[in-house]
Amino acid sequence: MEKNIAVLSGDGIGPEVINQSLKILDAIGKKYNHNFIYHKCLIGGISIKKTGIPLTKDTLDTCLGCDSILFGAIGDPKYDNNTNLKIRPEQGLLKLRKKMGLYCNIRPIKVYKYLLKKSPIKKAYIENVDFIIYRELTNGIYFGKKGISKNRNKAYDICNYNKKTISRIAIRAFKAALKRKKKVTLVDKANVLATSRLWRETLKEINLKFKEVQLDYLFIDNASMQMIINPKQFDILLTENMFGDILSDEASAIVGSLGLLPSSSIGKKTSIYEPIHGSYPKAAVKNIANPLGSILSVSMMLKDFKMNKESLLINKIVKNSIKNGIFTKDINSKKFFSTKKVGDFLVNYILKYKKKHTNDNI
């Protein structure tokens, strides 16, 4: 099978983790006779540096013409530390999401038993945790009208949602729940926000078509606490844009590292696959970044390509690397491997992998 993949490495540690993901894809291609064609493009801070804008027409056109997009990270301290700058790296990713209609961000949160001691949360709370965050991605406060007064004494950010934008991601979440534990938890702030009340009204209507699915509600403040003290209660956790951004980063404390979490952003056609971590500029070019979140994002991409054996193999080798202590400094600061060494271990495992048991479905 042949697939065209737009590669947007971005800023900071983005290029380093993406390089390892491409090595994994090359190994998968070699083992399973696939041809992955890479189209490398600029986005974010590096794009501003070379073109003056965070997302060029060439990059957007390339993304629109590919089967999927593999994304690294975005952001640079010089923009974070200067609030007066009007052109910012993050604008490139937000525009890409909007232009491509990437409204549904999916972030699986799964705990590895070999890392239970690495989490700051008690083992009894997090053992066997396995839930998915469904985050709406192209509306809300991130995309609403915003501004600041000339004297810089007043600013505003408007949060907008309508039934259509809520329904399309909610239906995806309910369908996913049917294949899992049949439970959806909506996280909102309906006691304060009108948009949250519209989310509740809309989900109640949709739930009538998915009667097998249990629908629960949690305010964002309570949900943030429940995620730490009782994360096992969740199956599909559905929420709006900003709440989803915050909760998914918080969830990294459960698994032990932000570098372990993958994600996909789904729209009408082409999807983006990316680790949830940021550009982490302090670690850039030091060969210490965790590539596993990016590599697990590749697994999500292959699954969406209907390459199920290939996807399962990546999940298996990541689990195996963790079991054998082949991971980066963020997981164990005393005994660790470089970004490249972790990637090399996984590639070698893929190329040498053979079925050992008849019940091995990879």
N, C-alpha and C positions, 0 to 999 in steps of 0.2 A: 504494500500500500504506500502511496505517496501523499505527503502532507506538506503544505507551505506554512511556515511558522514565522510570524513577525517577532523579532527579538529586540526588546527594549530594555537594555541593561540599566539605564538611568544613572544614578549618582551613588556616591559613597561605596558601600559594600555590594551594591547591585551587580556590577560587572563580575565580581569574584564569585558570588553564589550562582549567577547565571552561567558562568563558564563551567561550573561543576554539573549543572543541570544539562547542558548541551553534551557533556561527556557521557552522561547517563543515557540521553536520547540516542546518541551515536551507538552506544553499546546495545541498546534495545533494537535499534534498526539493524545492526549487524546480526544479532541473534535471531530476529524474527523476520528478516528480509523486508524491512520497511525503508523508505527513502524520505528522510526529513530534510526539507530544504529551508535554510535559514535566511531571513531577510533582516539585516541589522539596521536599526533606526535610532535616531536621537530623540530624547525626551527629557524634560526637567531642566536642572541646572546646567548640565553639559550642553543641552540644546540652546539655552540662553547664551552661553559662552560662545558657541560656534555660529549661531544664526540670529541671535537677538530675541528669540521668542521660545517659550517652553514646549510648543507643539507645532510643527510645521505641517504644511499641506502634504508634503511628500510622505511624512511619517503617517499621517492620518490615512492617506490613500493606500499606502502599503498595508496598513492594518485592516482596512476595509476589504482588501483583495486577498487576504490570507485565510487559512482555515482556522487559525488560532493565534493568540498573542501570548508570549512568555515575557513576563515583566519582572524587573529586579527590585529597585527601590528608587525613591525620589526625595530630594531635599538637600539643602546646603546651609551651614550655619550662618554664612554671610547674609542670607536672606532672612533667616529666623531672627537674627539680631538687629535687623533694620526694618522696623514696621512701616517706614515711609515708602519703601520700594513698591511700585505698582505692578511690576512684572515679577512673578514668583514661580518657582519650579512646580509647586502643587497645582497651579492653574492648568498645566499641561495634562495631568492625569484626570482632573475634574472635567476638562473639556473633552478628553478622549472618551470618558465614561458617558458623557451626555450625547456626544455625536454618534456613538455606536449603540446607544440605547441600552447600556449595561446596567439594568435596574436591580438585578438580584445578586447580592454577594453572599456566597456560601462559605462558612468557616467551620470545619469539623474540629471538635475539641475531644481528643482521645488521650487517655493516660497510658503510658508504658509502665508495666509493672517493675521494670528494671530501674526506673527513675523515680520511684515513689519517695525515696529518701532525699531526692534533690529538690522536691517541692517544699516551700516554706509552710505548706498546709499539712495538717496531720494525715497520716496514711489512711486512717479509718474513714476520713471524709472523702477522699479522692479515688480510692481503689475502685477500678472498673468503671470510672466515669467515661461516658461516651454520649456526647450530644452535639448538635449542630446549630450554629447561629445563622439565621437568615436575616440579612441586613438590607433594607431598601437603600439604593445607592445613587439615585439620580434626582432626588428631590429633597425636601426638608431645608433646614437652616443653611446647609452647605451651598444650596443653589438658589435660595431666595434672594430677593433684592436686599442690598446692603449698602451702607454708606457711613461717612463720618463728616461732621461739620467742619467748616473752614477753620474755626478756632480750635478744633480738635478737643472740644469739651463734651461732645455728644456723638454717639454712634448707634447704629441699628442693624439688625440682621433679621429678616422676615422668614418665618417657617411656613411653607405651603405644602399641602397635600390635597388630593381629591380621591374620590372613590375608585377611579380607574387605576391610578398609580398604586393604591393600596391593594386593590383586588388582584392585580397580576402577580405580585410577589406572594400574597397570602395563599392563592390557589396553588402555587408551587410548593409552599411550605406544607399545606394540608396533604398534597399528593405524596410528598416525601414522608410525612408522618404515617401514612397508610402502609408504607413498606417497613416501618420501624415499630415503635411502641405505641403508635396511635395517640400521640399527645402533642399539642401545640400550646406554648406559653407566650402570650403577648406581653411585651415589656413596654410600658408607656408612662405617662404622667397625667392620666385622665382627670385627676382631681384639680389640675391647674390649667392644662393646655387644651384648647379647642381641637387642635389637630389630633391629639390623642383620643379624644371622645369620638371623633370621626373614624379613627382606626377601630375602636371597639364596636361601633355600630356596623361597620362594614364586615368585620370578622364574624359577628353574630349572624349576619345574613348568609355568609359563605358557609358557616358551620352547618347550616340547615341542609346543605348539599353533601356534606361530609359528616354524617351523623355518627359514624364509627369513631371519629376523632374527638378526644376530650380537649376542650378549650379552656385554658386558665388565663388569668390576668395577674400581673405584678407591676407595681410602680417601680420605676427605675432605681430609686434609692433602696427599696427592699430587695429587688432583684440582684443588685450589686452585692448585698450582704449574703443573700441566699446562695449565690454562686460560689462563695467561699465556704460557708458552713454546711451547705447541703446540695452540692452540685449534682448528686445522683438523681435528684428529682426531675431533671430536665431531659427532654428528648429533642424536640424542635423548638428553639427559642427564636421568636420572630419579633423584629423591632424596626424602628425608623432609623434614618441615616446616622445621626450623631450618637444616639444611644448605642447603636450597634458597633460603632467605631470604638467607643469607650469600653463596652463589655468584652469585646473580643481581645483587646489588649489586657484587660484584667484577667481573662481566662488563661493567659500565658503563665500566671502564677500557679495554676493547677497542674499544668503539664511539666513545669520546671524551667522552661525557657521560651521566650518569644520567638526564638529562632527555629522552633520545631513546628510552628503552625502554618499550614498552607491555606490557600483560598482560591475560589474561582468566582468570576463575575460574569453572569449570564445575561444575554440580551436576545435580540431577534435572530442574530446570525452568528457572528464571530464572538468568541469569549476570551477573556483575559484570565491568565493563571499566574498567581504571584504569592510569595510569602507575605505574611501580614506585617512583618517587621519593617521599620523605616530604614533610612540610608546609613545610620550609625557611623557618621564620618570619622569619629575617633578611632574606629577599628579599620578604616579603609586602607587598603594596600599593605596590611600587616599579615595577611594569610591566617587570620584567626576567626573570621566570620563563620557562623553556622550555616551550612548549605542545605540542611535537611528540610527546612520549610519550603525552600524553592524546589527541591527534588520531589517532595511529596505533592507539590502543586503540579509537577509534571505527571505524577500518577493520576491526579484528578483529570488532567487534560486527556491522557490516554484512555481513561474510562469513558469520557465523553465521546472519544473517537470510536468507541465500541471495541477497543483493544483491551479486553478484560484481563487476559492472561498477563499481558505486559504490565498493566496497572497493578495487579496483585503481586507480581514479582518485585516491583519497586517497593511496595509496602512491606514485603517480606524482608528484603535486604536492608531496609532502614531499621526495621525491628531487630534484625540480626546484628547490625553495626552497634546499636545501642546496647544490646545484650552483651556484646564483646568489648564494650568500653571504647569503641572507636567513635569518639565525638569530640567536639571542639571545647574551647576554654570556657564558654558561657555555661556549660553543663558541669564541668569539673576543672577548677582553676589550678589544681595540683598535678593532675594526670590527664593530658589532653593531646589531641592531634591537630595538625594544621587543616585549613579548609581543603587544600589540595589533597592531602593524605586521606581525608575522609572520602572525597570523591573517587580517588584511585581505588580504595578498598571496595567501594560499591560497584565500580565498573568491573573490577576483577571478579567479584562475586557473580555478577550478571553473566559474564562470558563463560564462567566455569560451571554455572548452575545446571544441575540435572535433577529430574524428578527422583526422589528417593522412595516414595510410597505411592501405591495405587490410588490412595485417597487424596493425594496432593493435587489440588485443582488448578495449579498454576501451569 
